[in-house]
Every structure is written in structure tokens, then in C-alpha cells.
Amino acid sequence: MFYYPNCMGRIVLESMEEVIGRNGLNAVFNLAGRSDLIGNYPPSDSQFEFSFATIGRLMEELEQAYGPRGGRGLAIRIGRVAFKYGMREFGPRMGLTETAFRLLPLNSKIRMGGQALADLFNRETDQRVRIEEANGKLLWIIERCPLCWERHTD
């Protein structure tokens, strides 16, 4: 079993609630068989207790509840909100809120920020990420993905 720390799991759940509302999230919890999470988010600590299986199941049920296109659109919006909360929580620790970082040229910020995020995930979670450059593009490669954990498609 692979895990996120509780604080990251909490960020995911709070982001989902902000985008689809409490009632929508409660419905997704029920569909995913995780009604224990209703009104009972994990604490904001670094214990590895928020499983990839839970995240994957929530994403799967989000698609089931809202349809493939609607679920994907909501997942993108949830990801943007989670990024905002994650930057608030982890940005200072990664040096991404420093003035020196903010003054870098955009290409440098993207490269350094991407690597800082990859290092954060590799260090603080069971998710494995690597950064590669190909044809002038920066590739974010997730080798162990919680969003699609235990999910299958045709």
C-alpha cells in the first residue's frame, strides 16, 4: 500500500469540497465506500495514512457521478485549487515564495519549480515523479500515480 501524508490528503479533500461542494463531496464519499470521511477529514499532520487507493477511488467515483468529461473537468479544477493550497502549505519550504525565485526568468522558474515539486513528492509521499526535458519541453512523469491507482480502462 502506498500513501500520502494526512496533510496532503486533507488538501485534496478540502479542494474537492471547494469545487463540488460539501453535498457533492459527501455523495462521492458514499459512492466510493468512504462515508467514514464525511465530516472527518484526516488531521493536518505528516503521518502516512491517506492511501493511494482512497484517492484513486475518489477520482473514479467523481467520473462516475459527473460523467467522464464532467469528472475530468472537475478534477482539473480540483487540481488547481489543491495546487493553491499546496503552495500555501509547502511553497515556503521549497523556496518558491522567495523573492529571488520570483525574479527568475519564466523558463528558469518552470524548470526549478517543477524540480522542487518533484523533489517534494519524492521526499514527502510514496508518489514517484521525475522531470525530463525533450524537444524544448519539460515533461512531468509520474511513475507511481495516486490519481489512477487501482483504476482500469478499456
Secondary structure, DSSP 4 states (H G I P E B T S, - for coil): --EEEHHHHHHHHHHHHHHHHHHHHHHHHHHTT-GGGTT-PPPSS--EEEEHHHHHHHHHHHHHHHHHHHHHHHHHHHHHHHHHHHHHHHHHHHTTTSHHHHTS-HHHHHHHHHHHHHHHHHHHSS-EEEEEEETTEEEEEEEE-STTTT----
